[in-house]
Amino acid sequence: MDPRPTRKLRVSVVQACCQKYEIDATLEKLEQLTRLAKDRDGAQLAVFPEAFIGGYPKMSTFGAVVGDRSAGGRNEYVRYHAAAIELPSPTVDRIEAISKECGVFLCIGIIERDGGTLYCSQIFVDPVQGYIGKHRKLAPTAAERLIWGQGDGTTLPVIDFISADQVQAKISGAICWENYMPLLRYYYYSKGTELYCVSTVDARPVWQSSMVHIALEGRCFVLSACQYAEEKDYPDGHAVHDNSARHPDNVMIGGGSVIINPLGQVLAGPLLKGEGVLTATIDLDDCIRGKFDLDVVGHYARPDVFGFTANVA
């Protein structure tokens, strides 16, 4: 009989979207969904999608073409900038209160405002310690680079989480397509990440294969939370796929949230239609069971052949 204490946790991914770029309405949604994860499922940790607070401006051009920007696009940026949040701020205070009241550790995708620049970020909020860190997306994708700045090595935390029942876990965060950056993944693996928390808006079926690959490669649990959004969830007049066929129920972002174990087995999801919360019981010792035959920063590495450095000072 194994005399060690259990290393099990209840973890959730939340599939939902920002409410029309309105902070108060979105915070109400955050509280409702966190309470649902806690009261229905007994969740101790919950991951929310990319840009859950602040919004993901799907289909927006911000009036930009190579060599020119329109006045209307500048005004759209003003609106988007106003929907973002600062760190710290009263918004973060309320998020801390939600985490504390519910007893749930939160990893939330936000749009962070820092002066005139916006960043696509994740924040980590502990129910006891409050706001404890952030991660800024290192490489915004394609047209995202027009509206978001680049993160750097100072916001790549690997969080030491301790649950109320004293289960310890290492938590990291990555946002959407930066999960395709092999050296970012390797950095997190080298720091011993066990709960690899993904905030995304990528609803393509092939995304599921990427999440399974990361779980297998890193021998970690992957918690991927994707937005589900319809046209009615955006501000009036927001860009859509087909302006001639507008309808409140048209899907803008299709979901696909999922929880995967270190051997690539899907524990919950993917959730493909509508908003919702997925929850699973995980055993952190499964990370060690997986590393029995594959540890890409240990016995399955070749430091005599390949070198790795990270500028994180």
SERO-4910 file (N, C-alpha, C, O; in steps of 0.05 Angstrom, whole numbers):
BEGIN
 pado doro    nc1    nc2    nc3   cac1   cac2   cac3    cc1    cc2    cc3    oc1    oc2    oc3
  Met    A     17    -24      0      0      0      0     18     25      0     37     27     16
  Asp    A     12     44    -17     28     68    -20     21     87      4     -2     95      7
  Pro    A     41     93     21     36    109     45     34    139     39     27    155     56
  Arg    A     41    148     14     41    176      8     13    187      7     -6    173      0
  Pro    A     10    213     13    -17    226     11    -25    228    -19     -8    229    -36
  Thr    A    -50    229    -23    -60    231    -51    -52    257    -63    -49    277    -50
  Arg    A    -48    257    -90    -42    281   -105    -64    286   -126    -58    293   -149
  Lys    A    -88    284   -117   -111    287   -136   -123    315   -132   -124    326   -111
  Leu    A   -132    325   -155   -145    351   -156   -170    350   -174   -172    333   -192
  Arg    A   -189    368   -169   -211    372   -188   -206    398   -203   -203    419   -191
  Val    A   -204    395   -229   -197    418   -246   -218    422   -268   -230    403   -277
  Ser    A   -222    447   -276   -243    454   -295   -231    471   -318   -212    486   -313
  Val    A   -243    469   -341   -240    488   -362   -267    500   -369   -287    486   -370
  Val    A   -267    527   -372   -292    541   -377   -293    550   -406   -275    563   -416
  Gln    A   -315    543   -419   -319    551   -447   -340    573   -447   -364    568   -443
  Ala    A   -331    598   -452   -349    621   -451   -335    644   -465   -313    641   -475
  Cys    A   -349    667   -466   -338    690   -480   -343    716   -465   -360    716   -446
  Cys    A   -329    736   -473   -334    763   -462   -362    772   -470   -372    765   -491
  Gln    A   -374    789   -453   -401    799   -458   -399    827   -470   -398    847   -456
  Lys    A   -399    828   -496   -401    854   -511   -380    874   -503   -384    898   -504
  Tyr    A   -356    864   -494   -334    881   -485   -341    896   -460   -328    916   -453
  Glu    A   -362    888   -445   -370    902   -421   -358    888   -397   -363    864   -392
  Ile    A   -342    903   -382   -328    891   -359   -346    880   -338   -343    858   -329
  Asp    A   -365    896   -329   -382    888   -306   -398    863   -314   -400    845   -297
  Ala    A   -410    863   -338   -425    839   -346   -408    814   -348   -416    792   -342
  Thr    A   -383    818   -357   -365    795   -360   -356    785   -332   -353    761   -328
  Leu    A   -352    803   -314   -345    795   -286   -368    780   -273   -363    761   -258
  Glu    A   -392    788   -279   -415    773   -268   -415    744   -280   -421    725   -265
  Lys    A   -409    742   -305   -407    716   -318   -384    700   -306   -387    676   -301
  Leu    A   -362    713   -301   -339    699   -288   -347    687   -261   -341    664   -255
  Glu    A   -362    703   -245   -370    693   -219   -390    670   -222   -387    650   -208
  Gln    A   -409    673   -240   -429    651   -243   -416    625   -251   -422    604   -240
  Leu    A   -397    626   -270   -385    602   -280   -365    590   -260   -362    566   -259
  Thr    A   -352    608   -245   -334    598   -224   -350    584   -202   -342    562   -193
  Arg    A   -372    596   -195   -389    583   -175   -401    556   -185   -403    537   -170
  Leu    A   -407    555   -211   -417    530   -222   -396    509   -221   -401    486   -213
  Ala    A   -372    516   -228   -350    496   -227   -345    487   -198   -340    463   -194
  Lys    A   -347    505   -179   -343    497   -151   -367    482   -140   -363    460   -129
  Asp    A   -391    493   -142   -414    481   -129   -423    455   -142   -431    436   -128
  Arg    A   -423    454   -168   -432    430   -182   -410    408   -183   -416    384   -180
  Asp    A   -385    417   -188   -364    398   -195   -342    396   -174   -325    378   -176
  Gly    A   -342    413   -154   -321    412   -134   -294    421   -144   -274    412   -134
  Ala    A   -294    439   -164   -268    447   -176   -251    462   -156   -261    478   -140
  Gln    A   -225    457   -158   -205    472   -142   -189    492   -160   -177    510   -150
  Leu    A   -191    488   -186   -177    505   -205   -194    507   -230   -206    487   -239
  Ala    A   -195    530   -242   -210    534   -267   -194    552   -286   -182    572   -278
  Val    A   -194    544   -311   -181    558   -333   -202    571   -351   -221    557   -359
  Phe    A   -199    597   -357   -217    611   -374   -203    617   -401   -178    617   -402
  Pro    A   -218    623   -422   -207    626   -449   -190    651   -453   -189    669   -436
  Glu    A   -177    652   -475   -162    675   -484   -182    699   -486   -204    696   -496
  Ala    A   -172    722   -477   -188    747   -480   -216    745   -468   -234    758   -478
  Phe    A   -220    729   -448   -246    727   -435   -255    754   -425   -278    762   -428
  Ile    A   -236    768   -412   -241    795   -404   -227    814   -424   -203    812   -428
  Gly    A   -243    831   -436   -232    849   -457   -241    842   -485   -245    860   -501
  Gly    A   -244    816   -490   -256    808   -515   -236    802   -537   -214    814   -539
  Tyr    A   -243    782   -554   -227    775   -577   -241    787   -602   -263    778   -609
  Pro    A   -229    806   -616   -243    821   -637   -243    805   -664   -232    814   -684
  Lys    A   -255    782   -663   -256    765   -687   -267    781   -711   -288    794   -708
  Met    A   -254    779   -733   -261    790   -759   -256    820   -761   -261    832   -782
  Ser    A   -247    833   -740   -242    862   -741   -216    867   -757   -197    852   -756
  Thr    A   -217    889   -773   -193    898   -787   -181    923   -775   -158    930   -781
  Phe    A   -195    936   -757   -187    962   -746   -178    981   -767   -161    998   -763
  Gly    A   -191    979   -791   -187    998   -812   -159   1000   -822   -151   1021   -832
  Ala    A   -144    978   -821   -116    979   -829   -110    964   -854   -120    942   -858
  Val    A    -94    976   -871    -83    962   -894    -53    970   -894    -45    989   -880
  Val    A    -37    957   -910     -9    964   -911     -6    993   -920    -14   1000   -942
  Gly    A      6   1009   -903     11   1037   -911    -11   1057   -903     -7   1081   -908
  Asp    A    -33   1048   -890    -54   1067   -883    -71   1056   -861    -76   1032   -859
  Arg    A    -82   1074   -844   -101   1067   -823   -124   1087   -824   -119   1111   -827
  Ser    A   -148   1078   -821   -171   1096   -824   -179   1108   -797   -171   1098   -776
  Ala    A   -194   1130   -799   -204   1143   -775   -223   1124   -760   -222   1123   -735
  Gly    A   -239   1110   -775   -258   1091   -762   -243   1069   -747   -252   1061   -725
  Gly    A   -221   1060   -758   -205   1039   -744   -193   1050   -719   -191   1035   -699
  Arg    A   -184   1074   -719   -173   1086   -695   -194   1088   -673   -189   1083   -650
  Asn    A   -219   1096   -681   -241   1097   -661   -247   1069   -650   -254   1067   -627
  Glu    A   -246   1049   -668   -251   1022   -658   -229   1014   -637   -235   1000   -618
  Tyr    A   -205   1022   -642   -183   1016   -623   -189   1030   -596   -183   1019   -575
  Val    A   -199   1054   -597   -206   1068   -572   -227   1052   -556   -224   1049   -532
  Arg    A   -247   1042   -570   -267   1025   -556   -255   1000   -544   -261    992   -522
  Tyr    A   -238    987   -560   -225    963   -551   -206    968   -528   -205    953   -508
  His    A   -191    990   -529   -173    998   -508   -188   1002   -482   -178    995   -461
  Ala    A   -212   1014   -484   -227   1020   -460   -238    995   -447   -243    995   -423
  Ala    A   -241    973   -462   -252    948   -451   -230    931   -437   -237    912   -423
  Ala    A   -205    939   -441   -183    924   -428   -180    932   -399   -193    951   -390
  Ile    A   -164    917   -384   -161    922   -355   -132    926   -349   -114    916   -362
  Glu    A   -127    942   -327   -100    946   -318    -94    928   -295   -112    917   -281
  Leu    A    -68    924   -290    -58    907   -268    -39    923   -251    -18    931   -260
  Pro    A    -46    928   -225    -71    921   -212    -94    940   -219    -89    961   -232
  Ser    A   -118    934   -209   -141    952   -214   -164    942   -198   -163    920   -187
  Pro    A   -186    958   -196   -210    948   -182   -221    923   -194   -234    906   -181
  Thr    A   -218    919   -221   -227    895   -234   -212    871   -223   -225    850   -217
  Val    A   -186    873   -219   -171    851   -208   -179    846   -179   -180    823   -170
  Asp    A   -185    868   -164   -195    864   -137   -220    847   -136   -223    830   -119
  Arg    A   -238    852   -155   -263    836   -155   -257    807   -163   -269    788   -152
  Ile    A   -238    803   -181   -231    775   -189   -219    761   -165   -225    737   -160
  Glu    A   -202    775   -149   -191    763   -125   -214    755   -106   -212    734    -93
  Ala    A   -234    772   -103   -256    766    -85   -271    741    -95   -279    725    -78
  Ile    A   -276    739   -121   -290    715   -132   -274    690   -126   -285    670   -117
  Ser    A   -248    691   -131   -230    668   -125   -231    660    -96   -234    637    -89
  Lys    A   -230    680    -78   -230    675    -50   -256    663    -40   -257    644    -25
  Glu    A   -278    676    -49   -305    667    -40   -311    639    -50   -324    624    -35
  Cys    A   -302    632    -74   -308    606    -85   -287    585    -77   -292    561    -80
  Gly    A   -264    594    -68   -242    575    -62   -231    562    -87   -224    538    -86
  Val    A   -229    577   -109   -220    566   -134   -197    582   -145   -198    607   -147
  Phe    A   -175    569   -152   -152    582   -165   -161    587   -194   -172    570   -207
  Leu    A   -156    612   -203   -165    620   -230   -141    627   -248   -123    641   -240
  Cys    A   -142    617   -272   -125    625   -294   -143    637   -316   -160    622   -327
  Ile    A   -141    663   -321   -160    677   -338   -146    691   -360   -127    706   -356
  Gly    A   -156    688   -384   -147    703   -407   -159    731   -407   -183    734   -405
  Ile    A   -141    752   -408   -150    779   -407   -137    795   -429   -117    787   -441
  Ile    A   -148    819   -435   -134    839   -450   -124    860   -430   -140    873   -416
  Glu    A    -98    862   -428    -85    879   -408    -78    906   -421    -67    907   -443
  Arg    A    -85    927   -407    -79    954   -416    -55    965   -400    -56    966   -376
  Asp    A    -34    973   -415    -10    985   -402     -3   1010   -418     11   1009   -438
  Gly    A    -13   1033   -408    -11   1057   -424    -27   1055   -449    -51   1049   -448
  Gly    A    -14   1061   -472    -29   1060   -497    -27   1033   -510    -40   1029   -531
  Thr    A    -13   1014   -499     -9    988   -511    -26    967   -497    -29    967   -472
  Leu    A    -37    949   -513    -52    926   -502    -35    900   -505    -19    897   -523
  Tyr    A    -40    882   -486    -27    856   -487    -48    835   -483    -67    838   -467
  Cys    A    -45    813   -497    -62    789   -492    -48    774   -470    -26    763   -474
  Ser    A    -60    772   -447    -47    761   -424    -64    739   -410    -88    737   -415
  Gln    A    -52    725   -392    -65    708   -373    -58    718   -345    -35    726   -341
  Ile    A    -77    718   -327    -71    724   -299    -76    699   -282    -94    684   -288
  Phe    A    -61    697   -261    -64    675   -242    -72    686   -215    -59    704   -204
  Val    A    -95    676   -205   -106    687   -180   -111    664   -161   -126    645   -167
  Asp    A    -98    666   -138   -100    645   -117   -121    653    -97   -123    676    -89
  Pro    A   -137    634    -87   -158    641    -68   -148    651    -41   -163    664    -27
  Val    A   -123    645    -35   -111    655    -10    -94    679    -15    -96    700     -1
  Gln    A    -76    678    -34    -56    699    -39    -66    721    -58    -54    742    -59
  Gly    A    -88    716    -72    -97    735    -91    -82    734   -117    -71    713   -125
  Tyr    A    -80    757   -131    -66    759   -156    -36    753   -152    -23    767   -136
  Ile    A    -25    733   -166      2    725   -160     20    726   -185     44    721   -183
  Gly    A      9    731   -208     26    732   -232     11    735   -258    -14    732   -258
  Lys    A     26    740   -279     14    742   -305     33    731   -326     57    729   -322
  His    A     21    724   -349     36    716   -372     26    732   -396      2    732   -401
  Arg    A     45    746   -410     37    760   -434     45    743   -458     67    732   -460
  Lys    A     26    741   -477     30    725   -501     56    735   -515     59    759   -521
  Leu    A     74    717   -521    100    724   -532     98    733   -561    111    752   -569
  Ala    A     81    720   -577     80    726   -605     51    727   -614     40    706   -622
  Pro    A     38    750   -614     11    752   -626     12    742   -655     32    745   -669
  Thr    A    -10    731   -664    -12    717   -690    -23    736   -711    -45    747   -707
  Ala    A     -9    738   -734    -19    752   -757    -30    779   -750    -15    795   -738
  Ala    A    -55    786   -756    -65    813   -752    -68    820   -722    -71    844   -716
  Glu    A    -66    801   -704    -65    807   -676    -42    826   -669    -43    842   -650
  Arg    A    -21    825   -685      3    842   -680     -3    872   -684     12    889   -675
  Leu    A    -25    878   -697    -33    906   -701    -44    917   -674    -41    941   -670
  Ile    A    -56    901   -657    -70    911   -634    -57    903   -607    -63    914   -587
  Trp    A    -40    883   -608    -27    873   -583      3    875   -584     15    869   -605
  Gly    A     15    883   -562     44    883   -560     54    855   -555     38    836   -550
  Gln    A     80    851   -556     93    825   -550    101    823   -521    112    842   -510
  Gly    A     97    800   -510    107    794   -483    137    789   -485    149    788   -506
  Asp    A    149    785   -461    177    779   -460    183    758   -439    165    747   -427
  Gly    A    209    753   -434    216    732   -415    211    738   -386    214    720   -369
  Thr    A    202    762   -380    196    768   -352    168    759   -343    162    759   -319
  Thr    A    152    750   -362    125    740   -354    120    712   -363    101    705   -377
  Leu    A    139    694   -355    136    666   -360    136    650   -334    154    633   -329
  Pro    A    117    656   -316    118    643   -290    110    614   -291     93    606   -307
  Val    A    122    599   -274    112    572   -267    104    573   -238    121    575   -220
  Ile    A     78    572   -233     66    578   -207     67    553   -189     59    532   -198
  Asp    A     75    557   -164     73    535   -144     46    538   -130     42    555   -114
  Phe    A     28    520   -138      0    521   -127     -2    501   -104      8    478   -106
  Ile    A    -16    508    -83    -22    490    -61    -52    492    -55    -62    513    -49
  Ser    A    -65    470    -58    -94    469    -54   -101    470    -24    -83    468     -7
  Ala    A   -127    474    -18   -135    475     10   -129    450     25   -126    450     49
  Asp    A   -128    427     10   -121    402     23    -92    394     19    -84    371     21
  Gln    A    -76    415     13    -47    413     13    -35    396    -10    -14    385     -8
  Val    A    -50    394    -32    -39    382    -56    -23    404    -71    -33    426    -76
  Gln    A      2    398    -78     19    417    -91     21    410   -121     22    387   -129
  Ala    A     22    431   -137     24    428   -166     38    452   -178     36    474   -168
  Lys    A     52    447   -200     65    469   -215     47    475   -239     40    458   -255
  Ile    A     42    501   -243     23    511   -263     37    530   -282     51    548   -273
  Ser    A     32    526   -308     42    545   -328     19    553   -346     -2    540   -346
  Gly    A     23    575   -361      2    584   -379     13    591   -406     36    601   -409
  Ala    A     -2    585   -427      5    592   -454    -20    599   -469    -42    588   -464
  Ile    A    -18    617   -489    -41    629   -502    -41    622   -531    -23    630   -546
  Cys    A    -62    608   -540    -68    602   -568    -43    593   -583    -30    573   -575
  Trp    A    -36    607   -605    -15    596   -623     13    597   -612     31    586   -625
  Glu    A     18    610   -589     45    608   -578     50    579   -569     72    572   -562
  Asn    A     29    563   -567     32    535   -561     47    520   -584     56    498   -580
  Tyr    A     48    533   -607     64    521   -629     93    529   -628    109    522   -646
  Met    A    102    543   -607    129    551   -604    144    529   -588    141    528   -564
  Pro    A    160    512   -601    172    490   -587    189    498   -563    190    483   -543
  Leu    A    204    520   -566    222    527   -544    206    538   -520    216    536   -497
  Leu    A    183    551   -524    167    559   -502    157    534   -487    158    533   -462
  Arg    A    147    515   -501    138    490   -488    162    477   -473    158    469   -450
  Tyr    A    185    476   -486    208    464   -473    216    478   -447    223    466   -427
  Tyr    A    214    505   -448    220    520   -424    201    512   -401    210    507   -378
  Tyr    A    175    510   -407    157    502   -386    162    474   -376    160    468   -352
  Tyr    A    168    456   -395    175    429   -387    199    429   -368    200    414   -349
  Ser    A    219    445   -375    243    446   -359    238    456   -330    254    451   -312
  Lys    A    216    471   -326    209    481   -300    190    462   -285    181    468   -263
  Gly    A    184    439   -298    168    419   -284    138    423   -284    124    414   -267
  Thr    A    128    438   -305    100    443   -305     84    416   -305     91    397   -318
  Glu    A     63    416   -289     45    393   -286     17    400   -297      4    383   -309
  Leu    A      8    425   -293    -17    434   -304    -11    455   -324     -5    478   -318
  Tyr    A    -13    448   -349     -6    465   -372    -32    478   -381    -49    465   -394
  Cys    A    -36    503   -373    -62    517   -376    -62    533   -402    -47    552   -405
  Val    A    -80    526   -420    -82    539   -446   -107    556   -448   -129    546   -443
  Ser    A   -104    581   -454   -127    599   -461   -126    604   -491   -105    612   -501
  Thr    A   -148    599   -505   -147    600   -534   -173    609   -545   -194    610   -532
  Val    A   -172    615   -572   -197    619   -588   -196    602   -612   -212    605   -630
  Asp    A   -177    583   -613   -174    566   -637   -194    543   -634   -191    525   -618
  Ala    A   -215    544   -651   -236    524   -650   -234    504   -673   -252    488   -677
  Arg    A   -212    504   -687   -208    485   -709   -206    456   -698   -194    453   -677
  Pro    A   -216    436   -712   -213    409   -703   -184    400   -699   -178    385   -681
  Val    A   -166    411   -715   -138    403   -713   -126    412   -686   -105    402   -678
  Trp    A   -138    432   -673   -127    441   -647   -127    418   -627   -109    417   -610
  Gln    A   -146    400   -629   -147    378   -610   -121    361   -612   -111    352   -592
  Ser    A   -112    357   -636    -87    342   -640    -63    356   -627    -46    343   -616
  Ser    A    -63    382   -629    -41    398   -617    -41    394   -587    -20    391   -574
  Met    A    -65    395   -575    -67    393   -546    -58    365   -536    -45    362   -516
  Val    A    -66    344   -551    -58    317   -545    -27    315   -547    -15    302   -530
  His    A    -16    326   -568     13    325   -571     27    337   -548     47    326   -538
  Ile    A     18    361   -539     32    374   -516     30    358   -491     50    356   -476
  Ala    A      7    346   -486      4    329   -462     24    306   -463     37    299   -443
  Leu    A     25    293   -486     43    270   -490     73    279   -488     89    266   -475
  Glu    A     79    301   -501    107    310   -502    117    318   -475    139    311   -467
  Gly    A    101    334   -461    109    345   -435    102    327   -412    111    332   -389
  Arg    A     87    305   -417     78    288   -395     65    305   -373     72    304   -350
  Cys    A     46    322   -382     32    340   -364      3    339   -371     -5    330   -392
  Phe    A    -13    350   -353    -42    353   -358    -46    379   -374    -35    400   -367
  Val    A    -60    377   -396    -67    401   -412    -96    408   -407   -114    392   -411
  Leu    A   -100    433   -399   -126    444   -394   -130    466   -414   -121    488   -410
  Ser    A   -145    461   -435   -148    480   -457   -177    491   -456   -196    477   -460
  Ala    A   -178    517   -451   -204    531   -450   -207    549   -474   -191    567   -478
  Cys    A   -228    544   -490   -232    559   -515   -258    575   -512   -277    566   -499
  Gln    A   -259    598   -524   -283    614   -525   -304    600   -542   -298    586   -561
  Tyr    A   -329    604   -534   -352    599   -552   -367    626   -554   -376    636   -533
  Ala    A   -370    637   -578   -382    663   -581   -400    664   -605   -394    652   -626
  Glu    A   -422    678   -603   -440    683   -625   -441    713   -630   -431    729   -615
  Glu    A   -453    721   -653   -453    749   -660   -465    766   -639   -457    789   -634
  Lys    A   -485    756   -625   -499    772   -604   -481    778   -580   -488    795   -563
  Asp    A   -459    764   -578   -440    768   -555   -421    792   -560   -406    799   -542
  Tyr    A   -422    803   -584   -405    825   -591   -420    852   -591   -444    852   -592
  Pro    A   -405    874   -589   -419    900   -590   -434    904   -617   -426    892   -637
  Asp    A   -455    919   -616   -470    924   -640   -452    935   -663   -436    953   -658
  Gly    A   -456    925   -687   -441    934   -709   -413    922   -712   -398    930   -730
  His    A   -406    904   -694   -380    891   -696   -377    875   -722   -397    865   -733
  Ala    A   -353    873   -732   -349    858   -757   -357    829   -753   -355    817   -731
  Val    A   -367    816   -775   -376    788   -775   -365    774   -800   -354    787   -817
  His    A   -370    748   -801   -360    732   -824   -373    742   -850   -360    745   -870
  Asp    A   -400    746   -849   -414    754   -873   -434    776   -866   -455    771   -854
  Asn    A   -427    800   -873   -443    823   -865   -471    822   -878   -490    835   -867
  Ser    A   -475    807   -900   -501    806   -913   -519    785   -900   -542    783   -907
  Ala    A   -508    769   -882   -524    748   -869   -522    749   -839   -519    728   -825
  Arg    A   -522    773   -828   -520    776   -799   -544    762   -785   -567    763   -794
  His    A   -537    749   -763   -558    737   -746   -546    734   -718   -523    726   -715
  Pro    A   -562    741   -697   -551    739   -670   -539    712   -662   -520    711   -646
  Asp    A   -550    691   -674   -541    664   -666   -518    653   -683   -509    631   -679
  Asn    A   -509    668   -703   -486    659   -719   -462    655   -701   -455    672   -685
  Val    A   -448    633   -705   -425    626   -689   -401    642   -698   -394    642   -722
  Met    A   -387    655   -680   -363    670   -686   -338    653   -678   -318    652   -692
  Ile    A   -339    641   -654   -318    623   -644   -331    598   -634   -349    600   -617
  Gly    A   -322    575   -643   -337    550   -640   -330    532   -617   -341    510   -615
  Gly    A   -313    541   -598   -307    524   -575   -288    501   -581   -272    502   -600
  Gly    A   -289    480   -564   -271    458   -566   -254    454   -542   -232    442   -543
  Ser    A   -263    464   -519   -248    461   -494   -245    432   -487   -262    415   -493
  Val    A   -222    426   -474   -215    398   -469   -196    395   -446   -180    414   -440
  Ile    A   -196    372   -432   -177    366   -412   -164    339   -419   -178    320   -425
  Ile    A   -137    338   -419   -123    315   -429   -101    307   -409    -89    324   -397
  Asn    A    -98    281   -405    -78    272   -385    -51    267   -398    -48    269   -422
  Pro    A    -30    262   -382     -2    260   -392      3    238   -412     24    237   -424
  Leu    A    -16    219   -415    -13    198   -435    -30    203   -459    -34    186   -476
  Gly    A    -40    228   -461    -56    235   -484    -85    227   -485    -98    228   -505
  Gln    A    -95    218   -462   -122    209   -460   -140    233   -453   -134    248   -435
  Val    A   -162    236   -468   -181    257   -463   -198    251   -439   -212    230   -438
  Leu    A   -197    268   -418   -212    263   -394   -239    278   -394   -258    269   -382
  Ala    A   -241    299   -409   -266    314   -412   -266    330   -438   -246    343   -445
  Gly    A   -288    329   -452   -291    344   -477   -283    327   -501   -280    302   -499
  Pro    A   -278    340   -523   -281    369   -527   -310    378   -528   -328    364   -538
  Leu    A   -315    401   -516   -341    413   -516   -344    430   -542   -330    450   -545
  Leu    A   -362    421   -560   -362    432   -587   -385    452   -592   -385    466   -612
  Lys    A   -405    452   -575   -428    470   -580   -436    484   -554   -440    471   -533
  Gly    A   -437    510   -554   -447    525   -532   -427    529   -510   -405    519   -510
  Glu    A   -435    546   -491   -418    551   -467   -422    528   -447   -442    514   -447
  Gly    A   -403    526   -429   -405    505   -409   -379    502   -393   -359    516   -399
  Val    A   -380    484   -374   -357    478   -357   -351    449   -358   -369    432   -353
  Leu    A   -326    441   -364   -317    414   -363   -299    410   -339   -283    427   -332
  Thr    A   -303    388   -325   -287    382   -300   -278    354   -300   -292    336   -309
  Ala    A   -254    349   -289   -243    322   -286   -227    320   -260   -217    340   -250
  Thr    A   -226    296   -250   -208    290   -228   -182    281   -239   -181    263   -256
  Ile    A   -160    293   -231   -134    286   -241   -116    276   -218   -119    285   -195
  Asp    A    -98    259   -225    -78    248   -206    -51    258   -216    -41    249   -237
  Leu    A    -39    276   -201    -14    288   -210      9    268   -212     29    273   -226
  Asp    A      6    246   -199     27    225   -202     27    213   -230     46    200   -238
  Asp    A      6    219   -246      6    210   -274     28    224   -290     38    213   -310
  Cys    A     36    247   -281     59    261   -294     84    244   -291    100    241   -310
  Ile    A     88    233   -268    112    216   -262    109    189   -276    129    178   -287
  Arg    A     85    179   -276     81    153   -291     88    157   -320    100    139   -333
  Gly    A     81    180   -332     87    185   -360    117    188   -365    127    180   -385
  Lys    A    131    200   -346    159    205   -349    176    180   -345    201    181   -349
  Phe    A    164    158   -337    178    133   -335    191    126   -362    214    116   -362
  Asp    A    178    132   -384    189    125   -410    194    149   -428    205    146   -450
  Leu    A    186    173   -420    191    197   -436    193    221   -418    173    231   -407
  Asp    A    218    231   -415    222    256   -401    240    273   -419    264    269   -420
  Val    A    228    292   -433    242    307   -454    262    326   -444    278    337   -459
  Val    A    262    332   -418    283    349   -406    301    332   -387    317    344   -372
  Gly    A    298    306   -388    313    288   -371    326    266   -387    342    270   -405
  His    A    317    241   -381    330    218   -394    325    216   -424    338    200   -437
  Tyr    A    305    231   -434    300    230   -463    310    255   -477    303    261   -500
  Ala    A    327    270   -463    341    293   -475    369    286   -482    380    266   -472
  Arg    A    381    302   -500    409    298   -507    424    325   -505    430    338   -525
  Pro    A    430    334   -480    444    360   -477    472    360   -489    483    381   -493
  Asp    A    483    336   -494    509    336   -507    507    343   -537    527    349   -549
  Val    A    483    341   -547    478    347   -576    464    374   -580    471    390   -597
  Phe    A    444    379   -563    428    403   -565    430    420   -540    431    410   -518
  Gly    A    431    447   -544    432    466   -522    406    482   -521    392    485   -540
  Phe    A    401    493   -497    377    509   -493    383    531   -473    393    526   -452
  Thr    A    375    555   -480    377    578   -462    351    594   -463    337    594   -484
  Ala    A    345    608   -442    321    624   -441    328    651   -428    339    652   -406
  Asn    A    321    673   -441    326    699   -431    302    708   -414    284    721   -424
  Val    A    302    701   -389    279    706   -372    286    724   -348    270    726   -330
  Ala    A    309    737   -349    317    754   -327    299    779   -326    303    797   -309
***
